[in-house]
Amino acid sequence: MQMLDAGKHKMVLLELDLEEIQAMLEQLGFHYKIEERKRHVQLELMAIERDSPLLLFDASDPGNLGWFSRCQFYVDGISGSVLQTPIAVANIRDISGYLIPNAVKVQITKELPSEFKLPGKQPLSEDLVYKLLANFLTALLSVGVAVCGPGPVKPLAGRTDAVGSRS
């Protein structure tokens, strides 16, 4: 981890170990593609051996209340940001434009403001980011992650259709 001065702004630069991330993804059973860029690491993840969708669900649907009460992670439906983390999520679509229910893109931001704090006001470090990523991916596989608000990020599990008649 490095500190960067950008004028009057101070930034933290995370030095993420891609081999450690790869080992974590393999242990969790994801097929993956990793792309390291200057300001973030992008992961394309697919749970090929999974029969059901990843547990990314609509937080506003009363039918998903059981998942909502257990979840630890909340995704802003508009930006894809996982709240209070340096992680963002996006759906992956097939060639016809349909959501792939067992796949997501995950982006880990490497440049963050120096005052950025993780949940519980923990200071930022690479080790905590690895643990946070592992917990987030485990939640997608077994506990559930809530999508809050309408936007480009769409739920993959639970009741995903709007209630009412269709034309």
Phi and psi restraints in degrees (value plus and minus 20) as a CYANA .aco file:
   2 GLN   PHI    -146.0  -106.0
   2 GLN   PSI     134.0   174.0
   3 MET   PHI    -122.3   -82.3
   3 MET   PSI     113.1   153.1
   4 LEU   PHI    -137.1   -97.1
   4 LEU   PSI     120.2   160.2
   5 ASP   PHI    -123.6   -83.6
   5 ASP   PSI     101.3   141.3
   6 ALA   PHI    -140.9  -100.9
   6 ALA   PSI      59.5    99.5
   7 GLY   PHI      49.1    89.1
   7 GLY   PSI    -144.2  -104.2
   8 LYS   PHI    -108.2   -68.2
   8 LYS   PSI     -16.9    23.1
   9 HIS   PHI    -122.9   -82.9
   9 HIS   PSI     120.5   160.5
  10 LYS   PHI    -131.9   -91.9
  10 LYS   PSI     114.8   154.8
  11 MET   PHI    -145.1  -105.1
  11 MET   PSI     132.1   172.1
  12 VAL   PHI    -124.2   -84.2
  12 VAL   PSI     110.7   150.7
  13 LEU   PHI    -129.0   -89.0
  13 LEU   PSI      92.9   132.9
  14 LEU   PHI     -99.1   -59.1
  14 LEU   PSI     117.3   157.3
  15 GLU   PHI    -128.9   -88.9
  15 GLU   PSI      65.5   105.5
  16 LEU   PHI    -101.0   -61.0
  16 LEU   PSI     118.0   158.0
  17 ASP   PHI    -111.2   -71.2
  17 ASP   PSI      89.6   129.6
  18 LEU   PHI     -84.8   -44.8
  18 LEU   PSI     -51.0   -11.0
  19 GLU   PHI     -85.9   -45.9
  19 GLU   PSI     -56.9   -16.9
  20 GLU   PHI     -87.2   -47.2
  20 GLU   PSI     -60.2   -20.2
  21 ILE   PHI     -85.1   -45.1
  21 ILE   PSI     -63.1   -23.1
  22 GLN   PHI     -79.4   -39.4
  22 GLN   PSI     -65.1   -25.1
  23 ALA   PHI     -80.7   -40.7
  23 ALA   PSI     -61.1   -21.1
  24 MET   PHI     -83.2   -43.2
  24 MET   PSI     -65.3   -25.3
  25 LEU   PHI     -83.7   -43.7
  25 LEU   PSI     -60.6   -20.6
  26 GLU   PHI     -86.4   -46.4
  26 GLU   PSI     -60.2   -20.2
  27 GLN   PHI     -83.6   -43.6
  27 GLN   PSI     -55.8   -15.8
  28 LEU   PHI    -102.1   -62.1
  28 LEU   PSI     -27.9    12.1
  29 GLY   PHI      68.0   108.0
  29 GLY   PSI      -0.2    39.8
  30 PHE   PHI    -108.8   -68.8
  30 PHE   PSI     121.7   161.7
  31 HIS   PHI    -109.4   -69.4
  31 HIS   PSI     120.9   160.9
  32 TYR   PHI    -166.1  -126.1
  32 TYR   PSI     141.1   181.1
  33 LYS   PHI    -154.0  -114.0
  33 LYS   PSI     106.0   146.0
  34 ILE   PHI    -133.2   -93.2
  34 ILE   PSI     113.4   153.4
  35 GLU   PHI    -149.7  -109.7
  35 GLU   PSI      98.4   138.4
  36 GLU   PHI    -116.3   -76.3
  36 GLU   PSI     107.6   147.6
  37 ARG   PHI    -138.7   -98.7
  37 ARG   PSI     156.4   196.4
  38 LYS   PHI     -80.0   -40.0
  38 LYS   PSI     -63.7   -23.7
  39 ARG   PHI    -129.3   -89.3
  39 ARG   PSI     -24.8    15.2
  40 HIS   PHI    -179.1  -139.1
  40 HIS   PSI     145.7   185.7
  41 VAL   PHI    -133.3   -93.3
  41 VAL   PSI     108.5   148.5
  42 GLN   PHI    -130.5   -90.5
  42 GLN   PSI     111.7   151.7
  43 LEU   PHI    -137.4   -97.4
  43 LEU   PSI     110.1   150.1
  44 GLU   PHI    -124.8   -84.8
  44 GLU   PSI      96.4   136.4
  45 LEU   PHI    -136.3   -96.3
  45 LEU   PSI     119.1   159.1
  46 MET   PHI    -159.6  -119.6
  46 MET   PSI     109.0   149.0
  47 ALA   PHI    -117.1   -77.1
  47 ALA   PSI      61.6   101.6
  48 ILE   PHI     -85.1   -45.1
  48 ILE   PSI     -58.8   -18.8
  49 GLU   PHI    -101.2   -61.2
  49 GLU   PSI     -15.4    24.6
  50 ARG   PHI    -110.3   -70.3
  50 ARG   PSI     109.1   149.1
  51 ASP   PHI    -102.4   -62.4
  51 ASP   PSI     -46.3    -6.3
  52 SER   PHI    -128.2   -88.2
  52 SER   PSI     143.8   183.8
  53 PRO   PHI     -87.0   -47.0
  53 PRO   PSI     140.3   180.3
  54 LEU   PHI     -83.3   -43.3
  54 LEU   PSI     129.2   169.2
  55 LEU   PHI    -106.3   -66.3
  55 LEU   PSI      42.9    82.9
  56 LEU   PHI    -124.8   -84.8
  56 LEU   PSI      87.5   127.5
  57 PHE   PHI    -143.2  -103.2
  57 PHE   PSI     142.1   182.1
  58 ASP   PHI     -97.9   -57.9
  58 ASP   PSI      94.6   134.6
  59 ALA   PHI     -88.6   -48.6
  59 ALA   PSI     -43.8    -3.8
  60 SER   PHI    -105.6   -65.6
  60 SER   PSI     -31.1     8.9
  61 ASP   PHI    -101.8   -61.8
  61 ASP   PSI     101.8   141.8
  62 PRO   PHI     -79.4   -39.4
  62 PRO   PSI     -44.7    -4.7
  63 GLY   PHI     -88.2   -48.2
  63 GLY   PSI     -35.2     4.8
  64 ASN   PHI    -123.3   -83.3
  64 ASN   PSI      -4.2    35.8
  65 LEU   PHI     -78.0   -38.0
  65 LEU   PSI     -57.4   -17.4
  66 GLY   PHI     -81.6   -41.6
  66 GLY   PSI     -61.6   -21.6
  67 TRP   PHI     -89.1   -49.1
  67 TRP   PSI     -61.3   -21.3
  68 PHE   PHI     -80.2   -40.2
  68 PHE   PSI     -58.3   -18.3
  69 SER   PHI     -89.5   -49.5
  69 SER   PSI     -40.2    -0.2
  70 ARG   PHI    -120.3   -80.3
  70 ARG   PSI     -35.8     4.2
  71 CYS   PHI     -96.3   -56.3
  71 CYS   PSI     131.9   171.9
  72 GLN   PHI    -129.9   -89.9
  72 GLN   PSI     -35.0     5.0
  73 PHE   PHI    -143.9  -103.9
  73 PHE   PSI     119.1   159.1
  74 TYR   PHI    -147.9  -107.9
  74 TYR   PSI     110.9   150.9
  75 VAL   PHI    -127.5   -87.5
  75 VAL   PSI     110.6   150.6
  76 ASP   PHI     -92.3   -52.3
  76 ASP   PSI      99.0   139.0
  77 GLY   PHI     -82.7   -42.7
  77 GLY   PSI     -44.4    -4.4
  78 ILE   PHI    -104.3   -64.3
  78 ILE   PSI     -71.3   -31.3
  79 SER   PHI    -111.9   -71.9
  79 SER   PSI     -42.3    -2.3
  80 GLY   PHI      63.8   103.8
  80 GLY   PSI     -19.8    20.2
  81 SER   PHI     -88.8   -48.8
  81 SER   PSI     114.6   154.6
  82 VAL   PHI    -105.1   -65.1
  82 VAL   PSI      96.8   136.8
  83 LEU   PHI     -78.1   -38.1
  83 LEU   PSI     117.1   157.1
  84 GLN   PHI      41.9    81.9
  84 GLN   PSI       9.5    49.5
  85 THR   PHI    -159.3  -119.3
  85 THR   PSI     145.5   185.5
  86 PRO   PHI    -109.0   -69.0
  86 PRO   PSI       4.9    44.9
  87 ILE   PHI    -131.2   -91.2
  87 ILE   PSI     122.8   162.8
  88 ALA   PHI    -151.2  -111.2
  88 ALA   PSI     134.4   174.4
  89 VAL   PHI    -148.6  -108.6
  89 VAL   PSI     127.4   167.4
  90 ALA   PHI    -163.3  -123.3
  90 ALA   PSI     133.0   173.0
  91 ASN   PHI     -96.3   -56.3
  91 ASN   PSI     139.8   179.8
  92 ILE   PHI    -136.4   -96.4
  92 ILE   PSI     114.9   154.9
  93 ARG   PHI    -134.0   -94.0
  93 ARG   PSI     132.3   172.3
  94 ASP   PHI    -101.4   -61.4
  94 ASP   PSI    -197.1  -157.1
  95 ILE   PHI     -83.6   -43.6
  95 ILE   PSI     -44.4    -4.4
  96 SER   PHI    -107.8   -67.8
  96 SER   PSI     -24.2    15.8
  97 GLY   PHI      74.8   114.8
  97 GLY   PSI     -17.7    22.3
  98 TYR   PHI    -102.8   -62.8
  98 TYR   PSI     126.0   166.0
  99 LEU   PHI     -84.4   -44.4
  99 LEU   PSI     118.9   158.9
 100 ILE   PHI    -111.5   -71.5
 100 ILE   PSI      92.7   132.7
 101 PRO   PHI     -90.5   -50.5
 101 PRO   PSI     -35.6     4.4
 102 ASN   PHI    -133.1   -93.1
 102 ASN   PSI       6.7    46.7
 103 ALA   PHI    -162.0  -122.0
 103 ALA   PSI     125.5   165.5
 104 VAL   PHI    -168.2  -128.2
 104 VAL   PSI     138.7   178.7
 105 LYS   PHI    -121.9   -81.9
 105 LYS   PSI     117.5   157.5
 106 VAL   PHI    -146.3  -106.3
 106 VAL   PSI     112.5   152.5
 107 GLN   PHI    -139.6   -99.6
 107 GLN   PSI     110.6   150.6
 108 ILE   PHI    -130.7   -90.7
 108 ILE   PSI      97.4   137.4
 109 THR   PHI     -95.1   -55.1
 109 THR   PSI     112.3   152.3
 110 LYS   PHI    -118.4   -78.4
 110 LYS   PSI     -41.8    -1.8
 111 GLU   PHI    -129.4   -89.4
 111 GLU   PSI      96.7   136.7
 112 LEU   PHI    -152.7  -112.7
 112 LEU   PSI     133.9   173.9
 113 PRO   PHI     -80.2   -40.2
 113 PRO   PSI     126.6   166.6
 114 SER   PHI     -82.5   -42.5
 114 SER   PSI     -44.5    -4.5
 115 GLU   PHI    -107.3   -67.3
 115 GLU   PSI     -17.7    22.3
 116 PHE   PHI     -82.0   -42.0
 116 PHE   PSI     110.6   150.6
 117 LYS   PHI    -145.7  -105.7
 117 LYS   PSI     122.2   162.2
 118 LEU   PHI    -100.7   -60.7
 118 LEU   PSI     149.8   189.8
 119 PRO   PHI     -71.9   -31.9
 119 PRO   PSI     123.8   163.8
 120 GLY   PHI      58.6    98.6
 120 GLY   PSI      -6.8    33.2
 121 LYS   PHI      38.9    78.9
 121 LYS   PSI      11.0    51.0
 122 GLN   PHI     -95.5   -55.5
 122 GLN   PSI     118.2   158.2
 123 PRO   PHI     -89.6   -49.6
 123 PRO   PSI     132.6   172.6
 124 LEU   PHI     -93.8   -53.8
 124 LEU   PSI     116.7   156.7
 125 SER   PHI    -174.1  -134.1
 125 SER   PSI     140.0   180.0
 126 GLU   PHI     -81.3   -41.3
 126 GLU   PSI     -62.8   -22.8
 127 ASP   PHI     -79.4   -39.4
 127 ASP   PSI     -61.6   -21.6
 128 LEU   PHI     -88.1   -48.1
 128 LEU   PSI     -54.0   -14.0
 129 VAL   PHI     -86.3   -46.3
 129 VAL   PSI     -60.0   -20.0
 130 TYR   PHI     -82.3   -42.3
 130 TYR   PSI     -64.8   -24.8
 131 LYS   PHI     -84.5   -44.5
 131 LYS   PSI     -61.9   -21.9
 132 LEU   PHI     -82.3   -42.3
 132 LEU   PSI     -64.2   -24.2
 133 LEU   PHI     -83.0   -43.0
 133 LEU   PSI     -63.6   -23.6
 134 ALA   PHI     -82.1   -42.1
 134 ALA   PSI     -63.5   -23.5
 135 ASN   PHI     -84.4   -44.4
 135 ASN   PSI     -60.3   -20.3
 136 PHE   PHI     -83.7   -43.7
 136 PHE   PSI     -66.5   -26.5
 137 LEU   PHI     -87.2   -47.2
 137 LEU   PSI     -57.0   -17.0
 138 THR   PHI     -83.2   -43.2
 138 THR   PSI     -59.4   -19.4
 139 ALA   PHI     -83.4   -43.4
 139 ALA   PSI     -58.8   -18.8
 140 LEU   PHI     -82.5   -42.5
 140 LEU   PSI     -51.3   -11.3
 141 LEU   PHI    -106.3   -66.3
 141 LEU   PSI     -52.2   -12.2
 142 SER   PHI    -153.9  -113.9
 142 SER   PSI     -48.2    -8.2
 143 VAL   PHI    -126.2   -86.2
 143 VAL   PSI     -66.8   -26.8
 144 GLY   PHI     101.5   141.5
 144 GLY   PSI     124.9   164.9
 145 VAL   PHI    -147.6  -107.6
 145 VAL   PSI     109.3   149.3
 146 ALA   PHI    -109.5   -69.5
 146 ALA   PSI     112.8   152.8
 147 VAL   PHI    -115.9   -75.9
 147 VAL   PSI      99.8   139.8
 148 CYS   PHI    -124.9   -84.9
 148 CYS   PSI      95.2   135.2
 149 GLY   PHI      69.3   109.3
 149 GLY   PSI     133.3   173.3
 150 PRO   PHI     -95.1   -55.1
 150 PRO   PSI     133.9   173.9
 151 GLY   PHI     144.7   184.7
 151 GLY   PSI    -184.9  -144.9
 152 PRO   PHI     -86.6   -46.6
 152 PRO   PSI     -48.3    -8.3
 153 VAL   PHI    -101.4   -61.4
 153 VAL   PSI      98.0   138.0
 154 LYS   PHI    -127.0   -87.0
 154 LYS   PSI     124.2   164.2
 155 PRO   PHI     -84.3   -44.3
 155 PRO   PSI     131.5   171.5
 156 LEU   PHI    -132.4   -92.4
 156 LEU   PSI     -38.1     1.9
 157 ALA   PHI    -150.7  -110.7
 157 ALA   PSI     149.1   189.1
 158 GLY   PHI      54.7    94.7
 158 GLY   PSI    -179.5  -139.5
 159 ARG   PHI     -99.4   -59.4
 159 ARG   PSI      89.0   129.0
 160 THR   PHI    -126.7   -86.7
 160 THR   PSI     -34.0     6.0
 161 ASP   PHI    -107.8   -67.8
 161 ASP   PSI     126.9   166.9
 162 ALA   PHI     -88.7   -48.7
 162 ALA   PSI     126.5   166.5
 163 VAL   PHI     -97.6   -57.6
 163 VAL   PSI     121.6   161.6
 164 GLY   PHI     106.2   146.2
 164 GLY   PSI     155.9   195.9
 165 SER   PHI    -101.5   -61.5
 165 SER   PSI     134.8   174.8
 166 ARG   PHI    -133.7   -93.7
 166 ARG   PSI     125.9   165.9
